[in-house]
Amino acid sequence: MSEGNGNDGRRFKRWDVFEYALITPEGENSPEPAVIVDLSLGGVQVRGRKQYPAGHTVVITIAQDGEKRITTNAEVRYSHTIDDSDLFSTGFKFVPANMDQRVELVNFIHHRFQEGLQQQSA
């Protein structure tokens, strides 16, 4: 995984994905379902029915390979309505709480990157 200097000014390369996630705002117990639409080492963008205040912290749980899940903390960067829908587009910056979360997250993203390369070469 390399840092990108693409035309959009992003620090990390992004991959289009379609994964299920649960978003739990700090201090709440009820997670909200969302769909991850792109992923990078820096964070994710999701589509969901809840809007989150910028700057707030959440816990994101991502389903991985059936029963396995990864969980990490994240900061809300933006949350905007999507025109002509009842959905919100929300960007999160990963802020792992500890080294275990960081390693698990990097391994997950590396796995997704490898899958994307295999699909491109097929």
DSSP file with accessible surface (Angstrom, degrees, kcal/mol):
  #  RESIDUE AA STRUCTURE BP1 BP2  ACC     N-H-->O    O-->H-N    N-H-->O    O-->H-N    TCO  KAPPA ALPHA  PHI   PSI    X-CA   Y-CA   Z-CA
    1    1 A M              0   0   75      0, 0.0     2,-0.3     0, 0.0   109,-0.0   0.000 360.0 360.0 360.0 127.6    0.0    0.0    0.0
    2    2 A S        -     0   0   84      0, 0.0    11,-1.0     0, 0.0     2,-0.2  -0.859 360.0-103.1-122.3 154.3    1.5    3.3   -1.0
    3    3 A E  B     -A   12   0A 112     -2,-0.3     2,-0.3     9,-0.2     9,-0.3  -0.533  42.7-137.0 -70.8 138.0    0.5    6.8   -0.3
    4    4 A G        -     0   0   19      7,-1.2    -1,-0.1    -2,-0.2     0, 0.0  -0.708  23.4-168.3 -99.9 150.7   -1.0    8.3   -3.3
    5    5 A N        +     0   0  160     -2,-0.3     6,-0.1     4,-0.0    -1,-0.1  -0.299  39.1 157.1-122.7  43.6   -0.5   11.7   -4.9
    6    6 A G    >   -     0   0   42      4,-0.4     3,-1.7     1,-0.1    -2,-0.0   0.008  59.8 -92.9 -66.3 176.8   -3.5   11.4   -7.2
    7    7 A N  T 3  S+     0   0  181      1,-0.3    -1,-0.1     2,-0.1     0, 0.0   0.734 121.2  62.4 -65.1 -22.9   -5.4   14.3   -8.7
    8    8 A D  T 3  S-     0   0  110      2,-0.1    -1,-0.3     1,-0.0    -2,-0.1   0.461 107.9-121.0 -87.5   2.5   -7.9   14.4   -5.9
    9    9 A G    <   +     0   0   67     -3,-1.7     2,-0.1     1,-0.2    -2,-0.1   0.621  56.0 155.5  75.9  12.5   -5.2   15.2   -3.3
   10   10 A R        -     0   0   94      1,-0.1    -4,-0.4     2,-0.0    -1,-0.2  -0.449  43.0-143.2 -74.5 148.0   -5.8   12.2   -1.1
   11   11 A R  S    S+     0   0  159     -2,-0.1    -7,-1.2     1,-0.1     2,-0.3   0.835  83.7  37.6 -77.2 -36.4   -3.0   11.0    1.1
   12   12 A F  B    S-A    3   0A  42     -9,-0.3    -9,-0.2    -7,-0.0    -1,-0.1  -0.922  89.3-105.3-120.6 147.3   -3.9    7.3    0.6
   13   13 A K        -     0   0   99    -11,-1.0    28,-0.5    -2,-0.3     2,-0.3  -0.351  38.2-143.0 -63.2 144.5   -5.1    5.2   -2.4
   14   14 A R        -     0   0   52     26,-0.1     2,-0.4    27,-0.1    26,-0.2  -0.873   8.4-154.8-113.9 148.8   -8.8    4.3   -2.1
   15   15 A W  E     -B   39   0B  27     24,-2.8    24,-2.1    -2,-0.3     2,-0.4  -0.974  20.3-124.4-121.9 135.6  -10.5    1.1   -3.2
   16   16 A D  E     +B   38   0B 145     -2,-0.4     2,-0.3    22,-0.2    22,-0.2  -0.642  44.4 165.3 -73.6 128.6  -14.2    0.7   -4.1
   17   17 A V  E     -     0   0B  14     20,-1.0     2,-0.3    -2,-0.4    95,-0.0  -0.884  37.1-145.1-137.4 169.2  -15.7   -1.9   -1.9
   18   18 A F  E     +     0   0B 165     -2,-0.3     2,-0.3     2,-0.0    19,-0.2  -0.767  42.4 146.6-139.5  86.7  -19.1   -3.1   -0.9
   19   19 A E  E     -B   36   0B  36     17,-1.1    17,-3.1    -2,-0.3     2,-0.3  -0.912  45.8-118.4-122.6 154.8  -18.9   -4.2    2.7
   20   20 A Y  E     +B   35   0B 106     -2,-0.3    43,-1.9    15,-0.2     2,-0.3  -0.708  35.5 179.4 -91.7 138.7  -21.4   -4.1    5.6
   21   21 A A  E     -BC  34  62B   0     13,-2.6    13,-2.2    -2,-0.3     2,-0.4  -0.967  24.3-142.4-137.9 156.0  -20.6   -2.1    8.7
   22   22 A L  E     -BC  33  61B  33     39,-2.5    39,-2.5    -2,-0.3     2,-0.5  -0.987  17.1-157.9-117.0 129.8  -22.1   -1.2   12.0
   23   23 A I  E     -BC  32  60B   0      9,-2.8     9,-2.8    -2,-0.4    37,-0.2  -0.938   9.2-176.0-112.0 122.2  -21.5    2.3   13.3
   24   24 A T  E     - C   0  59B  28     35,-2.7    35,-2.4    -2,-0.5     3,-0.1  -0.945  20.2-138.4-120.5 108.5  -21.8    3.0   17.0
   25   25 A P  E >   - C   0  58B  14      0, 0.0     3,-2.2     0, 0.0    33,-0.3  -0.345  39.1 -87.5 -61.8 146.3  -21.4    6.6   18.1
   26   26 A E  T 3  S+     0   0  146     31,-2.7     3,-0.1     1,-0.3    31,-0.0  -0.281 116.1  20.2 -54.4 132.3  -19.4    7.1   21.3
   27   27 A G  T 3  S+     0   0   82      1,-0.3     2,-0.3    -3,-0.1    -1,-0.3   0.427 105.7 101.9  86.9  -2.0  -21.6    6.9   24.4
   28   28 A E    <   -     0   0   88     -3,-2.2    -1,-0.3     1,-0.1    -4,-0.0  -0.791  53.8-160.2-112.6 159.5  -24.4    4.9   22.5
   29   29 A N        +     0   0  159     -2,-0.3    -1,-0.1    -3,-0.1    -3,-0.0   0.590  69.3  81.8-109.9 -16.9  -25.2    1.2   22.6
   30   30 A S        -     0   0   84     -5,-0.1     2,-0.1     2,-0.0    -1,-0.1  -0.824  68.4-148.3 -99.9 112.1  -27.2    0.8   19.4
   31   31 A P        -     0   0   55      0, 0.0    -7,-0.2     0, 0.0    29,-0.1  -0.415   6.8-139.1 -75.6 152.0  -25.2    0.4   16.2
   32   32 A E  E     -B   23   0B  66     -9,-2.8    -9,-2.8    -2,-0.1     2,-0.1  -0.933  19.9-122.5-107.5 133.1  -26.5    1.7   12.9
   33   33 A P  E     +B   22   0B  68      0, 0.0    16,-0.5     0, 0.0     2,-0.3  -0.425  37.8 167.0 -73.1 149.6  -26.0   -0.4    9.8
   34   34 A A  E     -BD  21  48B   5    -13,-2.2   -13,-2.6    14,-0.1     2,-0.5  -0.967  32.6-122.2-153.1 164.2  -24.2    1.2    6.8
   35   35 A V  E     -BD  20  47B  44     12,-2.5    12,-2.3    -2,-0.3     2,-0.5  -0.963  22.6-135.0-114.5 127.3  -22.6    0.1    3.6
   36   36 A I  E     +BD  19  46B   1    -17,-3.1   -17,-1.1    -2,-0.5    10,-0.3  -0.695  24.3 176.6 -79.5 126.5  -18.9    0.9    3.0
   37   37 A V  E     +     0   0B  38      8,-2.8   -20,-1.0    -2,-0.5     2,-0.3   0.643  66.2  12.3-107.0 -22.6  -18.4    2.2   -0.5
   38   38 A D  E     -BD  16  45B  19      7,-1.3     7,-2.1   -22,-0.2    -1,-0.3  -0.985  63.4-165.5-153.2 157.9  -14.7    3.0   -0.4
   39   39 A L  E     +BD  15  44B   1    -24,-2.1   -24,-2.8    -2,-0.3     2,-0.3  -0.987  11.2 163.4-142.8 141.8  -11.8    2.2    1.8
   40   40 A S        -     0   0    3      3,-2.5     3,-0.2    -2,-0.3   -26,-0.1  -0.918  54.4 -94.7-146.1 175.8   -8.3    3.4    2.3
   41   41 A L  S    S+     0   0   48    -28,-0.5     3,-0.1    -2,-0.3   -27,-0.1   0.800 125.1  50.4 -62.6 -26.1   -5.6    3.2    5.0
   42   42 A G  S    S-     0   0   22      1,-0.2    52,-2.7   -29,-0.2     2,-0.3   0.777 122.9 -61.2 -85.2 -27.4   -6.9    6.5    6.3
   43   43 A G  E     - E   0  93B   3     50,-0.3    -3,-2.5    -3,-0.2     2,-0.3  -0.981  47.9 -89.4 173.4-164.1  -10.5    5.8    6.5
   44   44 A V  E     -DE  39  92B   0     48,-1.5    48,-3.0    -2,-0.3     2,-0.4  -0.932  14.6-140.3-137.6 159.5  -13.8    4.8    4.9
   45   45 A Q  E     -DE  38  91B  21     -7,-2.1    -8,-2.8    -2,-0.3    -7,-1.3  -0.988  29.1-175.3-119.3 132.8  -16.8    6.3    3.2
   46   46 A V  E     -DE  36  90B   2     44,-2.7    44,-2.3    -2,-0.4     2,-0.4  -0.848  23.0-139.9-124.6 162.6  -20.2    4.8    4.0
   47   47 A R  E     +DE  35  89B  80    -12,-2.3   -12,-2.5    -2,-0.3     2,-0.3  -0.990  41.6 139.3-117.9 130.6  -23.8    5.2    3.0
   48   48 A G  E     -DE  34  88B  10     40,-1.8    40,-3.2    -2,-0.4   -14,-0.1  -0.949  60.5-104.6-159.2 179.4  -26.4    5.0    5.7
   49   49 A R  S    S+     0   0  155    -16,-0.5     2,-0.4    -2,-0.3   -15,-0.1   0.422  92.8  76.6 -94.5  -0.9  -29.6    6.4    7.1
   50   50 A K        -     0   0   54    -17,-0.2     2,-0.4    38,-0.1    38,-0.1  -0.923  67.6-143.3-116.3 139.4  -28.1    8.3   10.0
   51   51 A Q        -     0   0   98     -2,-0.4    28,-0.1    28,-0.1    39,-0.1  -0.803  17.1-156.2 -97.2 139.4  -26.2   11.6    9.9
   52   52 A Y        -     0   0   14     -2,-0.4     2,-0.2    26,-0.1     3,-0.1  -0.932  20.7-112.0-117.1 140.3  -23.2   12.0   12.2
   53   53 A P    >   -     0   0   69      0, 0.0     3,-1.8     0, 0.0    23,-0.3  -0.484  39.8-106.2 -71.3 134.0  -21.8   15.3   13.5
   54   54 A A  T 3  S+     0   0   71      1,-0.2    23,-0.2    -2,-0.2     3,-0.1  -0.300 104.4  26.7 -57.4 139.0  -18.3   16.1   12.2
   55   55 A G  T 3  S+     0   0   43     21,-3.3    -1,-0.2     1,-0.3    22,-0.1   0.193  90.9 124.9  92.4 -16.1  -15.6   15.6   14.8
   56   56 A H    <   -     0   0  110     -3,-1.8    20,-2.9    19,-0.1     2,-0.4  -0.403  58.1-123.6 -75.9 156.4  -17.5   13.0   16.8
   57   57 A T  E     + F   0  75B  42     18,-0.2   -31,-2.7    -3,-0.1     2,-0.3  -0.802  31.3 174.6-102.3 141.9  -16.0    9.6   17.6
   58   58 A V  E     -CF  25  74B   2     16,-2.7    16,-2.4    -2,-0.4     2,-0.5  -0.871  30.8-122.4-134.3 167.3  -17.6    6.3   16.6
   59   59 A V  E     -CF  24  73B  47    -35,-2.4   -35,-2.7    -2,-0.3     2,-0.5  -0.976  26.9-158.1-110.5 126.6  -16.7    2.6   16.7
   60   60 A I  E     -CF  23  72B   0     12,-3.2    12,-2.2    -2,-0.5     2,-0.5  -0.932   5.9-167.7-108.2 128.4  -16.9    0.9   13.3
   61   61 A T  E     -CF  22  71B  25    -39,-2.5   -39,-2.5    -2,-0.5     2,-0.5  -0.975   7.7-163.8-114.4 124.4  -17.4   -2.8   13.1
   62   62 A I  E     -CF  21  70B   1      8,-2.8     8,-2.2    -2,-0.5     2,-0.2  -0.931  18.2-128.5-112.8 127.6  -16.8   -4.3    9.6
   63   63 A A  E     - F   0  69B  21    -43,-1.9     2,-0.4    -2,-0.5     6,-0.2  -0.531  31.7-175.0 -70.1 136.0  -18.0   -7.8    8.6
   64   64 A Q  E  >  - F   0  68B  16      4,-3.3     4,-0.5     2,-0.3   -45,-0.0  -0.975  56.5 -18.0-140.4 124.7  -15.1   -9.8    7.2
   65   65 A D  T >4 S-     0   0  110     -2,-0.4     3,-0.9     2,-0.1     2,-0.8   0.936 114.4 -62.9  49.1  59.5  -15.2  -13.3    5.6
   66   66 A G  T 34 S+     0   0   64      1,-0.2    -2,-0.3    -3,-0.1    -1,-0.1  -0.576 126.5  13.0  79.3-108.0  -18.5  -14.4    7.1
   67   67 A E  T 34 S+     0   0  182     -2,-0.8    -1,-0.2    -4,-0.1     2,-0.1   0.747 103.8  95.5 -80.4 -25.9  -18.4  -14.5   10.9
   68   68 A K  E <<  -F   64   0B 113     -3,-0.9    -4,-3.3    -4,-0.5     2,-0.3  -0.444  52.6-175.9 -72.9 141.2  -15.1  -12.6   11.5
   69   69 A R  E     -F   63   0B 119     -6,-0.2     2,-0.4    -2,-0.1    -6,-0.2  -0.967  16.3-149.3-133.8 150.1  -15.4   -8.9   12.2
   70   70 A I  E     -F   62   0B   4     -8,-2.2    -8,-2.8    -2,-0.3     2,-0.4  -0.925  13.6-162.4-116.6 148.5  -12.9   -6.2   12.8
   71   71 A T  E     +F   61   0B  50     -2,-0.4     2,-0.3   -10,-0.2   -10,-0.2  -0.994  16.4 157.3-132.8 135.4  -13.5   -3.2   15.0
   72   72 A T  E     -F   60   0B   3    -12,-2.2   -12,-3.2    -2,-0.4     2,-0.2  -0.981  38.3-107.6-150.4 159.7  -11.8    0.2   15.2
   73   73 A N  E     -F   59   0B  40     -2,-0.3    22,-2.6   -14,-0.2     2,-0.3  -0.581  37.9-178.8 -84.4 154.1  -12.4    3.7   16.4
   74   74 A A  E     -FG  58  94B   0    -16,-2.4   -16,-2.7    20,-0.3     2,-0.4  -0.987  23.7-129.4-152.2 156.2  -13.0    6.5   13.8
   75   75 A E  E     -FG  57  93B  57     18,-2.8    18,-2.8    -2,-0.3     2,-0.4  -0.911  28.7-119.1-108.8 135.3  -13.6   10.2   13.7
   76   76 A V  E     + G   0  92B   0    -20,-2.9   -21,-3.3    -2,-0.4    16,-0.2  -0.583  31.4 176.2 -72.6 123.1  -16.4   11.6   11.6
   77   77 A R  E     -     0   0B 133     14,-3.1     2,-0.3    -2,-0.4    -1,-0.2   0.786  65.9 -16.9 -95.4 -38.5  -15.0   13.9    9.0
   78   78 A Y  E     - G   0  91B  59     13,-1.2    13,-1.9   -25,-0.1    -1,-0.4  -0.976  48.5-165.0-159.8 159.7  -18.2   14.8    7.2
   79   79 A S  E     + G   0  90B  11     -2,-0.3     2,-0.3    11,-0.2    11,-0.2  -0.809  21.6 172.7-153.8 108.1  -21.8   13.6    6.8
   80   80 A H  E     - G   0  89B 111      9,-2.7     9,-3.1    -2,-0.3     2,-0.1  -0.906  34.2-108.3-122.0 148.8  -23.9   15.0    3.9
   81   81 A T  E     - G   0  88B  92     -2,-0.3     2,-0.5     7,-0.2     7,-0.2  -0.391  30.7-128.6 -68.9 148.5  -27.3   14.2    2.6
   82   82 A I    >   -     0   0   50      5,-2.3     3,-1.1     3,-0.1     5,-0.3  -0.902  34.4-105.0 -99.6 124.8  -27.4   12.4   -0.8
   83   83 A D  T 3  S+     0   0  138     -2,-0.5     3,-0.1     1,-0.2     4,-0.1  -0.138  97.9   7.9 -51.5 141.5  -29.6   14.2   -3.3
   84   84 A D  T 3  S+     0   0  175      1,-0.2     2,-0.3     2,-0.0    -1,-0.2   0.807 117.0  81.1  57.7  34.1  -33.0   12.5   -4.0
   85   85 A S  S <  S-     0   0   56     -3,-1.1    -1,-0.2     2,-0.2    -3,-0.1  -0.962  80.7-121.8-152.2 173.2  -32.6    9.9   -1.2
   86   86 A D  S    S+     0   0  104     -2,-0.3     2,-0.2    -3,-0.1    -3,-0.1   0.058  81.3 103.5-104.8  24.5  -33.0    9.4    2.5
   87   87 A L        -     0   0   54     -5,-0.3    -5,-2.3    -4,-0.1     2,-0.4  -0.689  58.7-144.1-107.0 160.0  -29.4    8.4    2.8
   88   88 A F  E     -EG  48  81B  37    -40,-3.2   -40,-1.8    -2,-0.2     2,-0.6  -0.936   8.8-140.4-121.0 143.7  -26.2   10.2    4.0
   89   89 A S  E     -EG  47  80B  16     -9,-3.1    -9,-2.7    -2,-0.4     2,-0.4  -0.928  29.4-175.8-100.8 121.0  -22.7    9.9    2.7
   90   90 A T  E     -EG  46  79B   1    -44,-2.3   -44,-2.7    -2,-0.6     2,-0.4  -0.973  15.5-154.5-127.3 132.8  -20.3    9.9    5.7
   91   91 A G  E     -EG  45  78B   3    -13,-1.9   -14,-3.1    -2,-0.4   -13,-1.2  -0.888  12.4-168.5-106.1 133.8  -16.5    9.9    5.8
   92   92 A F  E     -EG  44  76B   4    -48,-3.0   -48,-1.5    -2,-0.4     2,-0.5  -0.965  14.1-146.6-122.0 139.8  -14.6    8.5    8.7
   93   93 A K  E     -EG  43  75B  97    -18,-2.8   -18,-2.8    -2,-0.4   -50,-0.3  -0.903  30.0-118.7-101.1 127.0  -10.9    8.8    9.5
   94   94 A F  E     + G   0  74B  14    -52,-2.7   -20,-0.3    -2,-0.5     8,-0.0  -0.450  34.7 172.9 -65.9 133.9   -9.6    5.7   11.3
   95   95 A V        -     0   0   51    -22,-2.6   -22,-0.2    -2,-0.2    -1,-0.1  -0.608  20.7-155.1-137.4  74.1   -8.2    6.4   14.8
   96   96 A P        -     0   0   19      0, 0.0   -24,-0.1     0, 0.0     3,-0.1  -0.202  10.3-142.2 -54.6 140.4   -7.4    2.9   16.2
   97   97 A A  S    S+     0   0   61      1,-0.1     2,-0.3     2,-0.0   -25,-0.1   0.710  76.5   1.8 -78.0 -21.5   -7.4    2.8   20.0
   98   98 A N  S  > S-     0   0   80      1,-0.1     4,-2.0     0, 0.0     5,-0.1  -0.933  82.2 -90.2-156.6 175.8   -4.5    0.5   20.3
   99   99 A M  H  > S+     0   0  122     -2,-0.3     4,-2.9     1,-0.2     5,-0.3   0.867 119.9  58.0 -65.5 -35.6   -1.9   -1.4   18.3
  100  100 A D  H  > S+     0   0  130      1,-0.2     4,-2.5     2,-0.2    -1,-0.2   0.928 108.0  46.5 -60.8 -44.8   -4.1   -4.5   18.0
  101  101 A Q  H  > S+     0   0   29      2,-0.2     4,-2.4     1,-0.2    -1,-0.2   0.920 112.9  50.6 -62.0 -42.2   -6.8   -2.5   16.3
  102  102 A R  H  X S+     0   0  122     -4,-2.0     4,-2.6     2,-0.2     5,-0.2   0.938 112.5  45.2 -62.8 -46.6   -4.2   -0.9   14.0
  103  103 A V  H  X S+     0   0   69     -4,-2.9     4,-2.6     2,-0.2     5,-0.2   0.932 113.5  49.6 -64.6 -44.5   -2.7   -4.2   13.0
  104  104 A E  H  X S+     0   0   66     -4,-2.5     4,-2.2    -5,-0.3    -1,-0.2   0.920 112.8  48.1 -60.7 -42.4   -6.1   -5.8   12.4
  105  105 A L  H  X S+     0   0    8     -4,-2.4     4,-2.7    -5,-0.2     5,-0.2   0.936 111.6  48.1 -64.9 -47.3   -7.1   -2.9   10.3
  106  106 A V  H  X S+     0   0   64     -4,-2.6     4,-2.8     1,-0.2     5,-0.2   0.920 111.7  50.9 -62.3 -41.0   -4.0   -2.8    8.1
  107  107 A N  H  X S+     0   0   98     -4,-2.6     4,-2.4    -5,-0.2    -1,-0.2   0.917 110.7  49.2 -62.7 -41.4   -4.3   -6.6    7.6
  108  108 A F  H  X S+     0   0    2     -4,-2.2     4,-2.4    -5,-0.2    -2,-0.2   0.948 113.4  45.5 -62.4 -47.5   -7.9   -6.2    6.5
  109  109 A I  H  X S+     0   0    0     -4,-2.7     4,-2.7     2,-0.2    -2,-0.2   0.917 111.7  52.4 -65.9 -39.7   -7.0   -3.4    4.1
  110  110 A H  H  X S+     0   0   86     -4,-2.8     4,-2.6    -5,-0.2    -1,-0.2   0.932 109.3  50.2 -60.0 -43.3   -4.0   -5.3    2.7
  111  111 A H  H  X S+     0   0   68     -4,-2.4     4,-2.3     1,-0.2    -2,-0.2   0.923 111.3  48.1 -60.9 -44.6   -6.3   -8.3    2.1
  112  112 A R  H  X S+     0   0   46     -4,-2.4     4,-2.2     1,-0.2    -1,-0.2   0.899 110.7  52.1 -63.4 -39.7   -8.8   -6.1    0.2
  113  113 A F  H  X S+     0   0   37     -4,-2.7     4,-2.3     2,-0.2    -2,-0.2   0.933 109.2  49.4 -61.6 -46.0   -6.0   -4.6   -1.8
  114  114 A Q  H  X S+     0   0   69     -4,-2.6     4,-2.2     1,-0.2    -2,-0.2   0.909 110.2  50.9 -61.2 -42.0   -4.7   -8.1   -2.8
  115  115 A E  H  X S+     0   0   50     -4,-2.3     4,-2.2     1,-0.2    -1,-0.2   0.911 109.2  51.6 -61.4 -41.2   -8.3   -9.1   -3.8
  116  116 A G  H  X S+     0   0   17     -4,-2.2     4,-2.1     1,-0.2    -2,-0.2   0.902 109.1  49.8 -64.8 -40.1   -8.6   -6.0   -6.0
  117  117 A L  H  X S+     0   0   73     -4,-2.3     4,-1.8     1,-0.2    -1,-0.2   0.910 110.4  50.3 -64.8 -40.5   -5.3   -6.7   -7.7
  118  118 A Q  H  X S+     0   0  129     -4,-2.2     4,-0.8     1,-0.2    -2,-0.2   0.903 110.5  49.4 -64.6 -39.0   -6.4  -10.2   -8.5
  119  119 A Q  H  < S+     0   0  144     -4,-2.2     3,-0.4     1,-0.2    -1,-0.2   0.881 109.9  51.6 -67.6 -37.3   -9.7   -9.0   -9.9
  120  120 A Q  H  < S+     0   0  149     -4,-2.1    -1,-0.2     1,-0.2    -2,-0.2   0.849 111.5  46.6 -67.9 -34.4   -7.9   -6.5  -12.1
  121  121 A S  H  <        0   0  102     -4,-1.8    -1,-0.2    -5,-0.2    -2,-0.2   0.590 360.0 360.0 -85.6 -10.3   -5.6   -9.1  -13.6
  122  122 A A     <        0   0  116     -4,-0.8    -3,-0.0    -3,-0.4    -4,-0.0  -0.279 360.0 360.0 -79.6 360.0   -8.3  -11.6  -14.2
